[in-house]
Amino acid sequence: MKHSSLLAIILAGLFGCAGPASTRLLSYERGGEPEIIEVIEDGDYSLYSMTARLPVVTYPLRRGQKLGFERGERGRIIAVAGDHRVTLEDKEYAWHRR
């Protein structure tokens, strides 16, 4: 196997699909304080679980729309993207802009 192929495999394992092609904007850690921001540019925003390689959801947002996390009932976390709400287990997540 060529060195460049091996390096690509190692980097994909470390960074997953949310690597260099996306920018992490906001993270939530289990038991942490949720936060909501306004996005500063139009784009596709993807929510990743820190234990998965593929996004949980992806939504197109426009500048000024809300993005982040808020507390739900019974220890749940709600991911917020514009008018969309996704109820999640209290684990580690991150919003990325693609």
Summary of the structure (lengths in Angstrom):
residues: 98
radius of gyration: 14.7
end to end distance: 30.2
largest distance: 50.7
contacts: 264
relative contact order: 0.26
helix: 19%
strand: 43%
